[in-house]
Every structure is written in C-alpha cells, then in structure tokens.
Amino acid sequence: MGHVFDGWKQGLINFPPTYKYEINCDRYVGERPKQGEKRRSPAWCDRILCLGKGIKQLQYGRAEIKLSDHRPVSSALLVEVEVFDHRKLKRALNFTRAAVHLEIFLDEDGEI
C-alpha cells in the first residue's frame, strides 16, 4: 500500500458499512443481484481522517439517513488550538456546525 495518507489517523470503525445501499432502504445493492448484475460487497467508503497534534476523537459513527446510496459519517472531535486573533476565531466558529433537517424532505404522511 502507498503512503498517500501517511500520518493521517482514523478512529476505530465500529459501525456497519456505509456504501452501497438501495436508496430509501436498508438493503445493500448487490445483496440480491438481478440477472447479469454483479454481486457487490458492502464497503466503508466514507471516512473522517485527522492530521495533526492535539486532536482527540470523541465519537465516530454513521447516520441512518437514506436519501442516497451512502450513509453519512459523523465525528465529534476535541481539538486544541492556539488563538492569535479572537475576532477571526469567533467568525470561524459561526460556520462550523451543520445539520440535516429531514422534515424538509418529508411529505404530508411523514415519508421521504
């Protein structure tokens, strides 16, 4: 194996594979292949890698969101930083949280 990610670290994977699912389903593509279709092995294609000192992973897992053939991966990290400009830090922290609000994708029956 090459050295493309030399020095990078990944937390312990203790969650099911993240790829390749049938959309809006818990079944892996290739689990029951159609005639002429190859059987696929589930895989962990989605990763979170860290590089640097002072990084501690608190949580590493996947979300059960079924909008795609991938299951998204998330991580909570504790990161030590040295602050030189408190105004820039405050601005940067305003953009570090993101969330998926599934309710915007649901129809009136609560289905995706």
Secondary structure, 3 states (H helix, E strand, C coil): CCCCCCCCECCCCCCCCCECECCCCCCECCCCCCCCCCCCCCECCCCCCECCCCEEEEEEEECCCCCCCECCEEEEEEECCCCCCHHHHHHHHCCCCCCCCHHHHCCCCCCC
